[in-house]
Amino acid sequence: MKKNEMIFKQEYQQYAICIEDLSFSYGEKEDVSLSLKIKKGEKVCLLGHNGSGKSTLLKLIDGLLVPKSGNIYINGYLLDDNSSYFSRRDIGLLFQNPDSQFVGTTVKDDLIFSLENENVDPSIMDELIDESLKEVDMLDYKNREPVSLSGGQKQRVNLASMFILKKNILLFDEAKSMLDPKGKADMERILEKKIEENENLTIIDVTHDIEDTSIFNRAIVLNSGKIIYDGDKISLFKDKEKLTKYKIKPPFLYEFLSYFKDRNTDNIDDISSLKEFLCQLK
């Protein structure tokens, strides 16, 4: 099938992902049942307890799982058996364990494998590899074996495999959960830079670490495969009733802010005023 033969919905062209009445189950019990629209350039943190359907949803978006019913559109194009190759070219999925995505004996070989899958001209491969590794500060490790790298370095190489193929939709399935603080900070810095360079870069991040949500503006909470909250991240973190109901622990700063607000401390009613107050204590 050629791309111009794929089913395209004009009204969805402004969206990176559109999901219509999606239903999926591993067995008799329905594991995911929802509709969802994510605009190009949105940064979404996907929250919820274990078994709520977060990882399953990412795999459905990436075409690794086939829905029981409903439709998924990627950049306006229907994701189905005939179009999955083209649709997945726009998507990068990073898993929790960085070792699970290595296939090459060296960092360079791993990136070559990605390029060969896309039939990239071999004469420009070296240039593309060096460029992508430089973006993630891993150029000096090009000829190293993956087993010799730290967890953070491995995830940076996996990021490079996304960048080298110009993916516009990045899906992270707890991709930072096995990293130390430095590794997490490195990944966040790299992503912030990519966001500055590409305003249409769309990111969905499944995370249990609420402190890792600084680059996201939208929060979606899943429970039993259904969306129970979809809205502004800050509004969620400031709403004690919702946080308690959804069993979500807020980031430290918001928890600290709540402490002062509960005691009616003057002039401390948002994060900015809290930071100003803390700076004055020096």
Residue pairs with C-beta under 8 A, 6 or more apart in sequence:
1 82
1 83
1 86
3 77
3 86
6 77
6 78
6 82
6 83
6 86
7 77
7 78
7 80
7 83
8 76
8 77
8 78
9 18
9 73
9 76
9 78
10 76
12 18
12 37
12 73
12 76
13 75
13 76
14 39
14 40
15 37
15 38
15 39
15 40
15 73
15 75
15 76
16 38
16 39
16 40
16 41
16 42
16 74
16 75
16 168
16 169
16 200
16 202
17 36
17 37
17 38
17 61
17 72
17 73
17 74
17 169
17 202
17 204
18 36
18 37
18 38
18 72
18 73
18 76
19 34
19 35
19 36
19 37
19 61
19 70
19 71
19 72
19 73
20 35
20 70
20 71
20 72
20 73
21 35
21 69
21 70
21 71
22 32
22 33
22 34
22 35
22 36
22 60
22 67
22 69
22 70
22 71
22 72
23 30
23 32
23 33
23 67
23 68
23 69
23 70
24 30
24 31
24 32
24 33
24 56
24 60
24 65
24 67
24 68
24 225
25 31
25 32
25 68
30 225
31 53
31 56
31 225
32 53
32 56
32 57
32 60
32 67
32 225
33 225
33 226
34 57
34 222
34 225
34 226
34 227
35 70
36 220
36 227
36 230
38 44
38 202
38 204
39 202
40 75
40 168
40 200
40 202
41 199
41 200
41 201
41 202
42 202
42 203
42 217
42 218
43 195
43 202
43 203
43 205
43 215
43 216
43 217
43 218
44 203
44 204
44 205
44 216
44 218
44 219
44 220
45 205
45 207
45 212
45 213
45 216
45 218
45 219
45 220
45 233
46 54
46 57
46 58
46 204
46 205
46 206
46 207
46 220
46 222
47 54
47 207
47 210
47 219
47 220
47 221
47 222
47 246
47 248
48 54
48 221
48 222
48 223
48 246
49 223
49 247
52 222
52 223
52 224
52 225
53 222
53 224
53 225
53 226
54 173
54 206
54 222
55 173
55 174
55 206
56 65
56 225
57 222
58 93
58 171
58 173
58 204
58 206
59 65
59 93
60 66
60 67
60 72
61 72
61 74
61 79
61 91
61 169
61 171
61 204
62 88
62 91
62 93
62 171
63 79
63 84
63 87
63 88
63 91
64 93
71 78
71 79
72 78
72 79
73 79
74 87
74 90
74 91
74 169
75 87
75 90
75 168
75 169
77 83
77 86
77 87
79 87
89 118
89 165
89 167
90 167
90 168
90 169
91 167
91 169
91 170
91 171
92 161
92 162
92 165
92 167
92 169
92 170
92 171
93 171
93 173
94 101
94 155
94 158
94 159
94 162
94 170
94 171
94 172
94 173
94 175
95 101
95 173
95 174
95 175
96 173
96 174
96 175
96 177
96 178
97 178
98 151
98 154
98 155
98 157
98 158
98 175
98 178
99 146
99 154
101 158
101 161
102 110
102 146
102 154
102 157
102 158
103 110
103 113
104 110
104 111
104 112
104 113
104 146
105 145
106 142
106 143
106 144
106 145
106 146
107 133
107 138
107 141
107 142
107 143
107 144
107 146
107 149
107 157
108 129
108 142
108 143
110 146
110 157
110 161
111 128
111 129
111 132
111 133
111 157
111 160
111 161
111 164
112 125
112 129
114 161
114 164
114 165
115 125
115 128
115 129
115 164
115 165
118 165
120 128
128 164
129 142
129 164
130 139
130 142
131 164
132 160
132 161
132 163
132 164
133 139
133 141
133 142
133 157
133 160
135 160
135 163
135 190
135 193
135 194
136 156
136 157
136 159
136 160
136 163
136 190
137 156
137 186
137 190
138 153
138 156
138 157
138 160
141 149
141 153
141 157
146 154
146 157
149 157
150 183
151 178
151 179
151 180
151 183
152 179
152 180
152 182
152 183
152 184
152 186
152 187
153 183
155 175
155 176
155 179
155 183
155 187
156 186
156 187
156 190
158 175
159 187
159 190
162 170
163 194
168 198
168 200
168 201
168 202
169 202
169 203
169 204
170 191
170 201
170 202
170 203
170 204
171 203
171 204
172 203
172 204
172 205
172 206
172 207
173 206
174 206
174 207
174 208
175 187
175 205
176 183
176 184
176 187
176 207
176 209
176 212
177 207
177 208
177 209
179 187
184 212
188 212
188 214
188 215
191 203
191 215
192 215
194 201
195 201
195 203
195 215
203 215
203 216
205 212
205 213
205 216
207 213
210 237
210 248
210 249
210 250
210 251
211 251
211 252
213 219
213 233
213 251
216 233
217 232
217 233
218 230
218 231
218 232
218 233
219 229
219 230
219 231
219 232
219 233
219 236
220 227
220 229
220 230
221 227
221 228
221 229
221 230
221 236
221 246
221 248
222 228
223 246
228 246
229 236
229 242
229 246
236 242
236 243
236 248
237 243
237 250
237 251
237 254
238 254
238 257
238 258
240 258
242 248
243 249
243 250
249 255
250 258
253 271
253 274
253 275
254 271
256 274
257 268
257 270
257 271
257 274
260 268
260 274
260 277
261 268
261 269
267 273
267 277
268 274
268 277
